[in-house]
């Protein structure tokens, strides 16, 4: 998008009025003092920066509080499928052996019938 006169009519108007001097006293008297405006802008920027600092400090405090409250637990070591299968087989065999031993103890305690 171009800035300035776009066609012949606009160019003619610009040429006619570019030599005229306009003194707009209303604008000059209603203008705010530039130093006062800069002071207000500076105050606004300082307030914004202070709010930003407070927000960052609060975020850091929350992160520290959360990290201090975390309780880490020891993870189990990751085993391969072969190791898991072997462990399951050992458990099954141990359970079967426990049943066999319990049955053997039960039989040992009972009197055996005699065949006479």
Residue, then its C-alpha position, 0 to 999 in steps of 0.5 A: x500500500x503506497x503512501x501519498x497521492x494516488x491519482x492526478x486529482x490527489x497530486x494536484x491537491x497536494x501541489x496546491x496545498x503544500x506551499x500553504x502554511x497552516x498555524x493551528x493554535x487550538x492544537x498547540x494550546x491543547x497539547x500535553x507537556x511532552x515532559x509530563x507525558x514522558x514522566x507518566x509513560x516512565x511511571x507506567x513502564x516502572x509499574x509494569x516492570x515491577x509487576x513482572x518482577x513480582x510475578x517471576x518471584x512468585x513463580x520461583x517460590x511456587x516452583x521451589x515449594x512444589x519441588x520441596x514437596x515432591x517425594x521420589x520413589x525408587x523405580x523397579x529395574x526394567x526387566x526383559x521379557x525373558x527375565x520376567x518369564x523366568x521369574x514367573x516360572x520360578x514362582x510357579x515352581x516354588x508354589x508347587x513345591x510349597x504345596x507338595x511339601x505341605x501335603x508331604x507334612x500332612x501325610x507324615x503326621x497322619x498314621x498310615x493304615x496297616x495291611x494285616 
